[in-house]
Amino acid sequence: MISVGVLGATGAVGQRFVELLADHPWFDLTLLTASDRSAGKKYGSVVDWRLESALPEKARDILISPTTVDTIRKVDLVFSALPSEIAGDLELSCAQAGVGVCSNASANRMRPEVPLVVPEVNPDHLGLIDVQRDKGVNGFVVTNPNCSTIMMTMSLAPLRKFSYSSIQVATMQAISGAGFNGVAAMAIYDNVIPYIGQEEEKMELETLKIMGSLEGGEVKNALVDVSASCHRVPVIDGHTMALWLNIKEDPERVREAFRAFNPPISGLPTQPTSSVYLHDADNRPQPRLDRMRGRGMTVSVGRIRKGLRYVAMGHNTIRGAAGASILNAELIVSRKYL
């Protein structure tokens, strides 16, 4: 078993990490960190557990540790659910200390030597770990994209056989993406908020890196224009998005591409049976009905029309956050980087 920890274990994404790691067949959850005021206390006495599942017994009695490099270097691998303003330098220091870091934070995603990975889309980008090690880093930092970018790039993976030069996307994003205290009830009830800070920029930039090619130790961005408009809607979990691509193919050929999609990875514990699931009904996918498909790791697509237009949806704190980082870690182990 590989000893692992969760940084920022009491927040919304941190709790998802704890839930998904408690009974993981490869990873032994031994370290949980949070703010200094929680250090030394049992996780079960500190965390305000908000998930539908019960607080895992394995985590209940783990003593909260301070979020320092000296503490973190006691494990082989950590999953970072830290705020970006804290994560950047700390994650890099952990890697220098020989710890593997799989991060959900945005701070290091666009660093040239840091892989920004969705395993079913660009697993070869893990080759950037070799670039980090050539620079004397004993550990590594690997990031996953933000939640909406993951849903979009997963839906784009089956479409690589088609030619297109532009992507337009309008998102309808769940309130859990802002954290437990991120959107006031009076602001979101009976409402749609047509702005999410930095979300559009992340989708437009991160997509180019993920869909790009690894050449000579660096990623060459994909040559496509991405235009995003992001909105917060009164849904608890599950980001939905409408996409427009300038693909001229018959929609039936596109449906066949979704049905035939065969990911370039296999055999990983968190990987769903269907990474991308095509719905034939006109009124699907829907967050409440479809977000837990594949234990929350499947991205659902539907409403494929000429143009090309379609809808994609996935669980933002599982597929779009904690589950994505864990799947990255499994890929890292399978590729012998840890």
ROVEXVEX-398699 format. One line per 3 residues: for each residue x, y, z of C-alpha. Coordinates in Angstrom, 2 decimals, padded with zeros to 5 digits. Example, Ala and Ser with C-alpha at 12.3 -4.5 7.8 and 13.67 -1.06 7.14 Angstrom:
! residues 2
012.30/-004.50/007.80; 013.67/-001.06/007.14
//
This chain:
! residues 338
000.00/000.00/000.00; 001.13/003.55/-000.77; 000.80/005.97/002.13
-001.20/009.06/001.19; -002.57/012.23/002.72; -005.13/014.92/001.97
-004.19/018.58/002.29; -007.17/020.75/003.20; -009.17/017.73/004.32
-012.12/019.54/005.95; -013.39/021.49/002.91; -015.84/020.36/000.24
-013.26/018.77/-002.06; -011.17/017.56/000.88; -014.15/015.61/002.17
-014.62/013.99/-001.24; -010.98/012.93/-001.16; -011.47/011.36/002.28
-014.63/009.58/001.14; -013.02/008.14/-002.01; -009.71/007.18/-000.36
-011.06/005.53/002.80; -011.32/002.08/001.20; -009.01/002.51/-001.77
-007.26/-000.74/-002.81; -003.90/000.94/-003.57; -003.69/003.90/-001.20
-003.50/003.92/002.60; -004.94/007.16/003.98; -002.77/008.13/006.97
-002.42/011.93/006.88; -005.04/014.68/007.00; -004.14/018.36/007.25
-006.21/021.44/007.92; -005.82/024.87/009.52; -003.54/025.37/012.52
-006.53/025.72/014.86; -007.56/022.13/014.02; -004.08/020.60/014.37
-003.85/017.87/016.99; -007.60/017.22/017.04; -009.35/014.14/015.67
-010.76/014.59/012.18; -014.19/013.41/013.32; -014.37/016.12/015.96
-013.33/018.90/013.60; -014.93/018.22/010.24; -018.45/019.45/009.45
-019.23/016.41/007.30; -021.61/017.42/004.49; -021.65/014.42/002.15
-024.50/011.96/001.68; -022.32/009.05/002.79; -021.31/008.51/006.41
-017.99/009.82/007.66; -015.57/006.90/007.06; -014.53/005.18/010.28
-010.96/004.99/008.99; -010.72/008.78/008.97; -012.66/009.58/012.14
-009.77/009.15/014.59; -006.91/010.45/012.43; -005.30/013.42/014.16
-005.23/016.57/012.05; -001.67/017.61/011.19; -000.41/021.07/010.31
000.04/021.73/006.60; 003.84/021.88/006.55; 006.48/020.22/004.41
008.01/018.50/007.44; 004.67/016.84/008.19; 003.80/016.05/004.58
007.12/014.37/003.76; 006.11/011.47/006.03; 003.87/010.05/003.27
004.56/009.01/-000.32; 001.80/010.99/-002.00; -000.58/013.81/-001.11
-003.80/015.04/-002.69; -004.09/018.81/-002.53; -007.47/020.42/-001.93
-005.81/023.62/-000.75; -006.85/027.12/-001.82; -004.72/028.23/-004.75
-003.16/031.10/-002.84; -001.69/028.56/-000.39; -001.12/025.65/-002.75
001.40/027.05/-005.22; 004.68/027.26/-003.32; 003.77/024.53/-000.83
003.10/021.94/-003.54; 006.41/022.73/-005.21; 008.24/022.46/-001.88
006.64/019.08/-001.21; 007.82/017.85/-004.60; 011.34/019.08/-003.85
011.18/017.10/-000.60; 010.46/013.90/-002.53; 006.68/013.73/-002.14
004.31/013.14/-005.03; 001.58/015.77/-005.27; -001.69/015.31/-007.13
-003.36/018.68/-006.99; -006.86/019.94/-007.55; -005.68/023.53/-007.03
-005.18/025.87/-009.98; -001.91/027.46/-008.82; 000.51/025.23/-010.76
-001.64/024.01/-013.66; -000.10/026.25/-016.30; 003.55/025.84/-015.28
005.33/024.44/-018.38; 006.88/021.48/-016.52; 003.68/020.48/-014.64
001.33/017.98/-016.31; -002.31/019.04/-016.57; -003.90/015.63/-017.00
-007.24/014.00/-017.71; -006.21/010.32/-017.96; -008.65/009.37/-020.71
-007.60/012.39/-022.77; -003.83/013.03/-022.43; -002.11/010.36/-020.31
001.15/010.85/-022.23; 001.52/014.32/-020.64; 002.75/012.54/-017.51
006.06/012.56/-019.38; 006.53/016.05/-017.92; 007.36/014.31/-014.62
010.64/013.36/-016.28; 011.22/017.04/-017.04; 010.72/017.87/-013.35
013.14/015.15/-012.32; 015.72/016.31/-014.85; 015.63/019.59/-012.94
016.43/017.81/-009.67; 012.92/017.41/-008.26; 012.69/014.15/-006.33
008.90/014.07/-006.16; 006.48/015.60/-008.65; 003.46/017.83/-009.07
000.64/016.65/-011.32; -002.55/018.68/-011.64; -006.07/018.08/-012.86
-008.02/020.85/-014.60; -010.87/022.77/-013.10; -014.21/021.00/-012.92
-015.87/022.49/-015.99; -012.75/022.01/-018.14; -012.67/018.32/-017.22
-016.26/017.77/-018.37; -015.62/019.59/-021.63; -012.33/017.90/-022.54
-013.73/014.48/-021.66; -016.57/015.12/-024.10; -014.08/016.30/-026.75
-011.87/013.20/-026.52; -014.11/011.02/-028.74; -014.26/013.80/-031.34
-010.55/013.95/-032.17; -011.16/012.13/-035.46; -013.11/015.18/-036.70
-011.69/018.51/-037.79; -012.72/021.69/-035.97; -011.12/025.03/-035.16
-013.46/026.61/-032.63; -015.31/025.63/-029.46; -018.03/027.71/-027.84
-019.37/026.62/-024.48; -021.99/027.90/-022.05; -021.93/026.28/-018.61
-024.59/025.83/-015.94; -022.49/025.08/-012.87; -023.57/023.64/-009.53
-023.24/025.61/-006.30; -020.99/022.96/-004.71; -018.28/024.14/-007.08
-017.98/027.27/-004.94; -017.49/025.34/-001.68; -019.79/025.06/001.31
-019.85/028.80/001.97; -019.24/030.00/-001.56; -022.70/031.18/-002.63
-025.22/032.70/-000.23; -028.65/031.10/-000.29; -030.38/034.41/-000.95
-028.09/034.96/-003.94; -028.74/031.65/-005.72; -032.35/030.70/-004.89
-034.69/031.61/-007.77; -031.68/032.91/-009.66; -028.86/032.38/-012.15
-025.55/034.16/-011.58; -023.92/034.90/-014.98; -020.34/035.16/-013.75
-017.88/032.87/-011.95; -014.54/034.48/-011.23; -011.70/033.23/-013.49
-013.77/030.25/-014.66; -014.03/031.34/-018.26; -010.32/032.08/-018.46
-009.48/028.65/-017.01; -011.66/026.83/-019.52; -010.19/028.79/-022.42
-006.54/028.29/-021.40; -006.52/024.86/-019.77; -008.28/023.22/-022.70
-005.48/024.23/-025.07; -002.85/022.58/-022.84; -004.84/019.38/-022.27
-005.74/018.92/-025.93; -002.20/019.81/-027.03; 000.68/017.45/-027.81
003.79/016.64/-025.77; 006.81/017.28/-027.98; 010.43/017.37/-026.83
009.64/017.79/-023.17; 007.05/020.54/-023.59; 003.37/020.80/-024.45
002.42/022.44/-027.72; -001.03/023.96/-027.26; -003.90/022.78/-029.43
-004.67/025.11/-032.33; -008.31/025.80/-031.51; -010.21/028.86/-030.33
-012.19/028.38/-027.12; -014.86/030.84/-026.00; -016.60/030.20/-022.66
-019.49/031.77/-020.78; -019.92/030.39/-017.25; -022.99/030.59/-015.02
-023.89/029.46/-011.50; -027.29/027.77/-011.21; -029.30/026.42/-008.23
-028.17/022.78/-008.59; -026.24/021.16/-005.73; -023.93/018.84/-007.70
-023.36/018.36/-011.41; -022.06/020.82/-014.01; -024.01/020.94/-017.27
-022.77/022.66/-020.42; -023.92/023.32/-023.97; -021.20/023.16/-026.62
-020.95/024.37/-030.21; -018.14/023.07/-032.46; -017.66/023.94/-036.13
-017.84/020.27/-037.14; -019.76/019.67/-040.34; -020.12/015.90/-039.98
-023.50/014.19/-039.89; -024.68/014.01/-036.24; -025.06/010.24/-036.55
-021.34/009.88/-037.24; -020.68/011.91/-034.11; -023.00/009.68/-032.09
-021.09/006.66/-033.39; -017.82/008.27/-032.26; -019.18/008.72/-028.74
-020.45/005.14/-028.61; -017.14/003.73/-029.90; -014.86/005.80/-027.66
-012.13/003.57/-026.21; -009.99/005.40/-023.61; -006.20/005.00/-023.82
-006.10/003.70/-020.22; -007.58/000.65/-018.53; -007.64/-001.27/-015.27
-007.49/001.66/-012.84; -009.68/001.34/-009.73; -011.42/004.71/-010.03
-011.90/004.48/-013.81; -015.58/004.04/-014.73; -016.80/001.38/-017.13
-017.89/004.16/-019.48; -015.83/007.33/-019.29; -018.23/009.03/-021.71
-021.86/007.87/-021.89; -024.16/008.83/-024.76; -027.82/009.45/-023.92
-030.36/008.99/-026.72; -033.31/010.69/-024.99; -033.84/014.32/-025.98
-034.09/015.48/-022.35; -030.83/013.96/-021.06; -028.34/014.33/-019.49
-029.71/015.86/-016.29; -027.67/016.45/-013.11; -030.10/014.87/-010.68
-030.55/011.74/-012.79; -027.09/011.26/-014.27; -024.36/012.78/-012.06
-023.66/009.53/-010.18; -023.28/007.39/-013.30; -020.02/005.45/-013.02
-019.89/006.31/-009.28; -019.72/009.95/-010.28; -016.82/009.48/-012.73
-018.73/009.23/-016.02; -019.32/012.28/-018.20; -022.71/012.13/-019.90
-023.42/013.63/-023.33; -026.59/014.04/-025.33; -028.74/016.27/-027.57
-026.34/015.94/-030.50; -027.50/018.18/-033.34; -026.19/019.70/-036.53
-023.86/022.56/-036.05; -022.28/020.70/-034.16; -024.24/021.18/-030.92
-024.45/018.93/-027.87; -024.81/018.88/-024.08; -022.29/017.44/-021.58
-022.65/016.93/-017.83; -020.67/015.43/-014.97; -020.30/015.42/-011.18
-018.14/018.41/-010.35; -016.67/017.34/-006.99; -016.04/013.72/-008.03
-015.20/013.61/-011.75; -014.35/017.30/-011.71; -012.17/017.35/-008.58
-011.29/014.63/-006.05; -011.99/011.65/-008.31; -009.96/013.23/-011.10
-006.91/013.63/-008.85; -007.21/010.06/-007.56; -007.47/008.71/-011.11
-004.36/010.72/-011.97; -002.55/009.12/-009.03; -003.58/005.64/-010.15
-002.25/006.40/-013.62; 001.01/007.64/-012.08; 001.39/004.38/-010.13
000.57/002.28/-013.21; 003.25/004.17/-015.19; 005.85/003.48/-012.45
006.41/007.10/-011.47; 005.71/006.23/-007.83
//
